[in-house]
Amino acid sequence: MSLNIDQIRGLFPVLHQEVHGKPLIYFDNAATTQKPQSVLDALSNYYGRDNSNIHRGAHALADRATQYYEETREAVREFVGAKEAAEIIFTKGTTESINLVAQTFGRKFIGKDDEIVISTMEHHSNIVPWQMLCEEKGAVLKIIPINDAGEIHFGEFEKLLSPKTKLVSIVHASNALGTINPVRKVIDAAHAVGARVLLDGAQSTSHLEINVQDLDCDFLAFSAHKLYGPTGLGVLYGKREILEAMPPFLGGGEMIKEVTFEKTTYNEIPFKFEAGTPNIADVIAFKSALDFIKQYGKPAIKAHEDALLAHANETMKPIRGFIPVGTAEEKVSVLSFNINGMHSFDVGQMLDAKGIAVRTGHHCTQPLMKRFGIEGTVRASFAVYNTKSEVDKMAEGLAQIARFKNK
């Protein structure tokens, strides 16, 4: 499918503005994507027409809100290829989804001297919860090393596995480097020693076709706001038999069947993990984001983003002092780099003055930056509404910045 990028750009109101007197070029999509008008309309329509609490109401508004909310759950099930909608849990974001697994599965099934394996390229949200669990339980955290291109050493990963390995939690696609990890091989190797696998899909879900049944992962965590949807909403997929064996995460309304002062019985999944009034409006609006992706198709979106990344690599290469960071063969559309002799923050501010939005710093991956011996990088990350002409303008801007530095 050939995409009409001008038409797609017309769906995103935020893109049509000036920053510092220059047309906005938004290359910070790995941090959060912009939202199409359909998502904005869905939010407005809920609050303007359907605003009500869900699941327990006996009136028309509650029925409508509940229907739309659960339609999103079914849309998410289809999006990731889960067996049933009950395996889809709504959270605040990828971070909360990972913490949910750590605080429930981890506390019940991981004990003293058990082992958890993560990689060097993990986001802090896939490091800190496991450190906290290991400190509490006396478990051991093991780290998969990476090569200079930013790819995991798969042979070294296999050496880390043992009968003591209870969980492998690994990023599917690196937010800082763009590296796509060989997660199917990782999952197969982990399952061979009886370990469960959690995939951090915060970056991969917006770029790659994902089917959790084909991958056979035990958990998948991701966020709506990196998928053209609202902030404050995440998803945890888990296999039914594992979710049913896990204790609740939070206690309160909705996650119960019956409460007495003597004993509480818990609700079925997914409601067991969704205590309290949920983020109704954003869940409902998320379906519009998924519909947007479905309309154009992941393969066409990925092909466009891959072309942008390839073009960026070629146009940036001749720039004096340009240092790419993360050169894996398999990547999503993330270009991480430095300009020799310049701090990444300074480069980011100079680009911002030209209307170009990028991310700078360690990208919540400080151990990864330490592995490369750097404080951070400039990160340009591309989405379906970006264009090659925008990439060219960034290259021109960087060339000017580099010349300024070397005067």
C-alpha positions as CSV (number, residue, x, y, z in Angstrom):
1,M,0.0,0.0,0.0
2,S,1.4,3.4,-1.0
3,L,0.8,6.1,1.6
4,N,-0.3,9.6,0.9
5,I,1.9,11.3,3.6
6,D,0.4,14.8,2.9
7,Q,-3.1,13.4,3.5
8,I,-1.9,11.7,6.7
9,R,-0.2,14.8,8.0
10,G,-3.5,16.7,7.5
11,L,-5.0,14.4,10.2
12,F,-2.6,15.7,12.9
13,P,-3.4,19.3,14.0
14,V,-0.3,19.8,16.1
15,L,2.0,19.4,13.1
16,H,0.7,22.6,11.5
17,Q,2.4,25.2,13.6
18,E,5.6,27.2,13.9
19,V,8.2,26.9,16.6
20,H,10.6,29.8,17.0
21,G,9.3,31.2,13.7
22,K,10.0,28.0,11.8
23,P,7.7,25.2,10.7
24,L,7.6,22.4,13.3
25,I,9.5,19.3,12.5
26,Y,8.7,16.7,15.1
27,F,11.3,14.0,15.4
28,D,10.6,13.0,19.1
29,N,8.2,10.1,18.3
30,A,10.0,7.6,20.5
31,A,9.1,9.7,23.5
32,T,5.5,10.2,22.4
33,T,3.7,10.3,19.0
34,Q,1.3,13.0,18.0
35,K,-2.5,12.3,17.9
36,P,-4.8,12.3,14.9
37,Q,-8.0,14.3,15.0
38,S,-10.0,11.1,15.4
39,V,-8.4,10.5,18.8
40,L,-9.1,14.1,19.9
41,D,-12.7,13.8,18.7
42,A,-13.1,10.5,20.6
43,L,-12.0,12.1,23.8
44,S,-14.3,15.1,23.3
45,N,-17.2,12.9,22.4
46,Y,-16.9,10.8,25.5
47,Y,-16.8,13.7,27.9
48,G,-19.5,15.7,25.9
49,R,-21.9,12.8,25.3
50,D,-21.2,9.6,27.1
51,N,-19.4,10.5,30.4
52,S,-20.3,7.9,33.0
53,N,-18.6,5.2,35.1
54,I,-18.5,1.8,33.5
55,H,-19.6,-1.8,34.2
56,R,-22.0,-1.2,37.1
57,G,-24.4,1.4,35.9
58,A,-28.1,0.7,35.1
59,H,-28.6,3.6,32.7
60,A,-27.9,4.4,29.1
61,L,-24.7,6.5,29.5
62,A,-23.1,3.7,31.6
63,D,-24.1,1.1,29.0
64,R,-22.6,3.2,26.2
65,A,-19.4,3.9,28.0
66,T,-19.0,0.3,29.0
67,Q,-19.6,-0.9,25.5
68,Y,-17.0,1.5,24.0
69,Y,-14.5,0.7,26.7
70,E,-14.7,-3.0,26.1
71,E,-14.6,-2.5,22.4
72,T,-11.2,-1.1,22.9
73,R,-10.1,-4.1,24.8
74,E,-11.2,-6.3,21.9
75,A,-9.4,-4.0,19.5
76,V,-6.2,-4.4,21.5
77,R,-6.6,-8.1,21.6
78,E,-6.8,-8.1,17.8
79,F,-3.8,-5.7,17.6
80,V,-1.5,-8.0,19.5
81,G,-3.1,-11.3,18.5
82,A,-4.1,-12.5,22.0
83,K,-6.4,-15.5,22.3
84,E,-9.1,-13.6,24.3
85,A,-9.9,-10.1,25.5
86,A,-9.6,-11.2,29.1
87,E,-5.8,-11.4,28.6
88,I,-5.7,-7.6,28.1
89,I,-5.2,-5.5,31.2
90,F,-5.3,-1.7,31.1
91,T,-2.7,0.2,33.2
92,K,-1.2,3.7,33.3
93,G,1.6,2.8,30.9
94,T,4.5,0.4,30.1
95,T,6.1,1.3,33.4
96,E,3.1,0.3,35.5
97,S,2.6,-2.9,33.4
98,I,6.1,-4.0,34.2
99,N,5.7,-3.1,37.8
100,L,2.4,-5.1,37.9
101,V,4.3,-8.2,36.9
102,A,7.1,-7.5,39.3
103,Q,4.8,-7.0,42.2
104,T,2.5,-9.9,41.5
105,F,4.2,-12.6,39.5
106,G,7.6,-11.7,40.9
107,R,6.5,-11.7,44.6
108,K,4.7,-15.0,44.2
109,F,7.0,-17.0,42.0
110,I,10.5,-15.6,42.5
111,G,12.4,-16.3,45.6
112,K,15.9,-16.3,47.2
113,D,18.7,-17.2,44.7
114,D,16.3,-17.3,41.8
115,E,17.5,-15.4,38.7
116,I,16.1,-12.6,36.5
117,V,17.7,-11.8,33.2
118,I,17.6,-8.5,31.5
119,S,19.7,-6.8,28.8
120,T,22.2,-4.0,28.8
121,M,19.9,-1.8,26.7
122,E,16.9,-1.8,29.0
123,H,14.9,1.4,29.8
124,H,15.1,2.2,33.6
125,S,11.5,0.9,33.9
126,N,12.7,-2.5,33.0
127,I,15.6,-2.4,35.4
128,V,14.5,-0.7,38.6
129,P,11.4,-2.9,39.3
130,W,13.6,-6.0,39.1
131,Q,16.3,-4.5,41.3
132,M,13.7,-3.7,43.9
133,L,12.3,-7.3,43.7
134,C,15.8,-8.8,43.9
135,E,16.6,-6.7,47.0
136,E,13.3,-7.8,48.6
137,K,13.6,-11.5,47.7
138,G,17.3,-12.1,47.6
139,A,17.1,-13.0,43.9
140,V,19.9,-12.3,41.4
141,L,19.7,-10.0,38.5
142,K,21.8,-11.0,35.5
143,I,22.6,-8.8,32.5
144,I,22.9,-9.7,28.8
145,P,25.9,-8.0,27.3
146,I,25.8,-6.2,23.9
147,N,28.3,-5.6,21.1
148,D,29.5,-2.2,19.8
149,A,26.7,-2.1,17.2
150,G,24.2,-2.3,20.1
151,E,23.1,-5.9,19.6
152,I,22.8,-8.5,22.3
153,H,25.4,-11.3,22.5
154,F,23.0,-14.2,22.1
155,G,25.6,-16.8,23.0
156,E,26.3,-15.0,26.2
157,F,22.6,-14.8,26.9
158,E,22.3,-18.6,26.6
159,K,25.2,-19.0,29.1
160,L,23.2,-16.9,31.6
161,L,20.2,-19.2,31.5
162,S,19.9,-22.0,34.1
163,P,17.2,-23.9,36.0
164,K,17.3,-20.9,38.5
165,T,16.2,-18.5,35.8
166,K,12.6,-17.6,36.6
167,L,12.1,-14.6,34.3
168,V,13.7,-13.0,31.2
169,S,12.5,-9.4,30.8
170,I,13.8,-7.8,27.6
171,V,13.0,-4.8,25.4
172,H,11.7,-5.8,21.9
173,A,13.1,-2.6,20.3
174,S,15.5,-0.3,22.1
175,N,14.2,3.2,22.7
176,A,17.8,4.6,22.7
177,L,19.3,2.8,19.8
178,G,16.4,1.4,17.8
179,T,17.9,-2.1,17.9
180,I,15.3,-4.9,17.3
181,N,16.1,-7.8,19.5
182,P,15.7,-11.4,18.3
183,V,12.9,-12.0,20.8
184,R,11.5,-15.2,19.4
185,K,14.9,-16.8,19.9
186,V,15.1,-15.3,23.3
187,I,11.7,-16.6,24.2
188,D,12.4,-20.2,23.0
189,A,15.7,-20.3,24.9
190,A,14.1,-19.0,28.1
191,H,11.2,-21.4,27.9
192,A,13.7,-24.3,27.4
193,V,14.9,-23.7,31.0
194,G,11.4,-23.1,32.4
195,A,11.6,-19.3,32.6
196,R,8.8,-16.9,31.7
197,V,9.4,-14.0,29.3
198,L,8.2,-10.4,29.5
199,L,8.6,-8.2,26.4
200,D,8.8,-4.4,26.8
201,G,7.0,-3.4,23.6
202,A,6.9,0.3,24.2
203,Q,8.8,1.0,21.0
204,S,8.1,-2.2,18.9
205,T,4.3,-2.0,19.0
206,S,4.3,1.2,16.9
207,H,6.6,-0.2,14.2
208,L,6.5,-4.0,14.0
209,E,3.8,-6.6,13.4
210,I,3.3,-8.4,16.7
211,N,1.4,-11.6,17.4
212,V,1.8,-12.7,21.0
213,Q,0.7,-16.2,20.2
214,D,3.3,-16.6,17.4
215,L,6.0,-15.1,19.6
216,D,4.8,-17.2,22.6
217,C,5.7,-14.5,25.0
218,D,4.2,-14.7,28.5
219,F,3.8,-11.0,29.0
220,L,3.8,-7.9,26.7
221,A,3.8,-4.4,28.0
222,F,3.3,-1.2,26.0
223,S,1.8,2.3,26.0
224,A,-1.0,4.0,24.1
225,H,0.8,7.3,23.7
226,K,3.5,5.8,21.5
227,L,0.8,4.5,19.2
228,Y,-0.9,7.8,18.3
229,G,-3.1,7.4,21.4
230,P,-3.6,9.3,24.7
231,T,-1.1,9.5,27.5
232,G,-1.7,7.9,30.9
233,L,-2.8,4.5,29.4
234,G,-0.9,1.3,29.0
235,V,-1.5,-2.4,28.3
236,L,-0.3,-5.6,29.9
237,Y,-1.0,-8.7,27.9
238,G,-0.5,-12.0,29.8
239,K,-1.3,-15.6,29.2
240,R,-4.6,-16.5,31.0
241,E,-3.1,-19.3,33.0
242,I,-0.3,-17.1,34.4
243,L,-2.6,-14.1,35.1
244,E,-5.0,-16.4,36.9
245,A,-2.2,-17.7,39.1
246,M,-1.0,-14.1,40.0
247,P,-2.4,-12.3,43.1
248,P,-4.1,-8.9,42.6
249,F,-1.9,-5.7,42.1
250,L,-4.2,-3.2,43.8
251,G,-7.2,-3.6,46.1
252,G,-10.5,-1.8,45.8
253,G,-13.6,-1.6,43.8
254,E,-14.1,-3.6,40.5
255,M,-11.3,-6.2,41.3
256,I,-13.6,-8.0,43.7
257,K,-16.5,-10.5,43.6
258,E,-17.5,-10.2,47.2
259,V,-16.2,-8.4,50.2
260,T,-16.9,-9.1,53.9
261,F,-14.8,-8.1,56.9
262,E,-13.7,-11.7,57.2
263,K,-12.7,-12.4,53.6
264,T,-12.6,-11.0,50.1
265,T,-12.9,-13.0,46.9
266,Y,-11.4,-11.6,43.8
267,N,-12.8,-11.0,40.4
268,E,-12.0,-12.8,37.2
269,I,-9.3,-11.5,34.8
270,P,-8.8,-8.9,33.6
271,F,-10.9,-7.1,36.2
272,K,-8.8,-8.6,39.0
273,F,-6.0,-6.2,38.0
274,E,-8.1,-3.1,37.3
275,A,-9.1,-1.8,40.7
276,G,-11.0,1.5,40.9
277,T,-12.4,3.8,38.3
278,P,-10.2,3.3,35.2
279,N,-9.0,5.8,32.6
280,I,-12.2,5.5,30.7
281,A,-11.9,8.4,28.2
282,D,-8.4,7.5,27.1
283,V,-9.2,3.8,26.8
284,I,-12.1,4.7,24.5
285,A,-10.0,7.1,22.5
286,F,-7.3,4.6,22.1
287,K,-9.5,2.6,19.8
288,S,-9.4,5.4,17.3
289,A,-5.6,5.3,17.4
290,L,-5.7,1.6,16.7
291,D,-8.2,2.2,13.9
292,F,-5.8,4.8,12.4
293,I,-3.0,2.3,12.3
294,K,-5.2,-0.5,11.0
295,Q,-6.5,1.8,8.2
296,Y,-3.0,2.3,6.7
297,G,-1.4,-1.0,7.8
298,K,1.7,-1.7,9.8
299,P,3.7,-3.0,6.8
300,A,3.1,0.3,4.8
301,I,3.9,2.4,7.9
302,K,7.0,0.4,8.7
303,A,8.2,0.6,5.0
304,H,7.8,4.4,5.1
305,E,9.6,4.7,8.4
306,D,12.4,2.4,7.3
307,A,12.9,4.6,4.2
308,L,13.2,7.7,6.4
309,L,15.8,6.0,8.6
310,A,17.8,4.9,5.6
311,H,17.6,8.4,4.1
312,A,18.7,9.9,7.5
313,N,21.7,7.6,7.7
314,E,22.9,8.6,4.2
315,T,22.3,12.3,4.7
316,M,23.9,12.5,8.1
317,K,27.0,10.4,7.3
318,P,29.0,13.2,5.5
319,I,28.4,15.7,8.3
320,R,31.7,16.5,10.0
321,G,31.9,15.1,13.5
322,F,28.7,13.0,13.1
323,I,29.0,9.9,15.3
324,P,26.1,7.3,15.1
325,V,25.4,5.4,18.3
326,G,23.7,2.0,17.7
327,T,24.3,0.6,14.3
328,A,22.5,-2.8,14.5
329,E,21.4,-4.5,11.3
330,E,17.8,-4.7,12.5
331,K,16.4,-1.4,13.7
332,V,13.2,0.6,14.1
333,S,13.2,4.2,12.9
334,V,15.5,5.6,15.6
335,L,18.7,7.5,14.8
336,S,20.8,8.1,17.8
337,F,24.0,10.1,17.4
338,N,26.5,12.7,18.7
339,I,28.4,15.6,17.1
340,N,32.0,15.3,18.1
341,G,33.0,17.8,20.8
342,M,29.5,19.0,21.5
343,H,27.1,18.1,24.3
344,S,23.9,16.4,23.1
345,F,21.8,19.0,25.0
346,D,23.5,21.9,23.1
347,V,22.9,20.2,19.8
348,G,19.2,19.6,20.7
349,Q,18.7,23.3,21.7
350,M,20.3,24.4,18.4
351,L,18.0,22.2,16.4
352,D,15.0,23.4,18.5
353,A,15.9,27.0,17.4
354,K,15.4,25.7,13.8
355,G,12.0,24.3,14.7
356,I,13.3,20.7,14.9
357,A,12.2,18.7,17.9
358,V,14.5,15.8,19.0
359,R,15.3,14.2,22.3
360,T,18.6,14.5,24.1
361,G,20.3,12.9,27.1
362,H,20.5,9.3,28.4
363,H,16.9,8.4,27.4
364,C,16.4,6.6,30.7
365,T,19.1,4.1,29.7
366,Q,22.0,5.2,31.8
367,P,23.7,1.7,32.0
368,L,23.5,1.6,28.2
369,M,25.2,5.0,27.9
370,K,27.9,3.8,30.3
371,R,28.5,0.8,28.1
372,F,29.3,3.1,25.2
373,G,31.3,5.5,27.4
374,I,29.1,8.5,26.8
375,E,26.7,10.7,28.8
376,G,23.9,10.6,26.2
377,T,22.9,11.1,22.6
378,V,20.8,13.2,20.3
379,R,17.9,11.0,19.2
380,A,15.7,11.6,16.2
381,S,12.8,9.1,15.9
382,F,10.5,9.0,12.9
383,A,6.8,8.3,12.5
384,V,4.4,7.8,9.6
385,Y,3.7,11.6,9.3
386,N,7.4,12.5,8.8
387,T,8.9,13.2,5.4
388,K,12.3,13.0,3.7
389,S,12.3,16.8,3.2
390,E,12.1,17.1,7.0
391,V,15.1,14.8,7.3
392,D,17.0,16.9,4.8
393,K,16.2,20.0,6.9
394,M,17.6,18.3,9.9
395,A,20.8,17.3,8.0
396,E,21.2,20.9,6.8
397,G,20.8,22.2,10.4
398,L,23.3,19.7,11.8
399,A,25.8,20.6,9.1
400,Q,25.5,24.2,10.1
401,I,25.9,23.3,13.8
402,A,28.9,21.2,13.0
403,R,30.5,24.0,11.0
404,F,29.9,26.4,13.8
405,K,31.6,24.1,16.3
406,N,34.6,23.6,14.1
407,K,35.2,27.3,13.3
